[in-house]
Amino acid sequence: MKSTKQEKDYMAIFTERPNGRNKTVHFGDSKLPQYTSTATKEQKERYRKRHQKDLRTNDPRPFERAGFLSFYITWGESKSIRKNIETYKRRFNLK
């Protein structure tokens, strides 16, 4: 959904966490073009190459990180946010 933070584009709310609390993650810099809005395929490839290293983490729930959300949703394979969200959920086995 749209972020409540002015400097971010989107936010994701994760429920069913081990501690029973929700986690809200804001992602997507609102000052920069995203692949799903105005960026080109070439810009997407450069972004993904540059941020591939951000996916290496020891976090047990890496899918809750802003970098993961941006990489797979705003800079995902499709120009469609909805399609990228569906792909993201399948990739990380989320509801």
Stockholm file with secondary structure:
# STOCKHOLM 1.0

chainA/1-95         MKSTKQEKDYMAIFTERPNGRNKTVHFGDSKLPQYTSTATKEQKERYRKRHQKDLRTNDPRPFERAGFLSFYITWGESKSIRKNIETYKRRFNLK
#=GR chainA/1-95 SS CBCSSTTEEEEEEECSCTTSCCEEEEEEETTSCCTTTTCCHHHHHHHHHHHGGGGCCCCSSGGGSHHHHIIIIITSSSSCHHHHHHHHHHHTTCC
#=GC SS_cons        CBCSSTTEEEEEEECSCTTSCCEEEEEEETTSCCTTTTCCHHHHHHHHHHHGGGGCCCCSSGGGSHHHHIIIIITSSSSCHHHHHHHHHHHTTCC
//
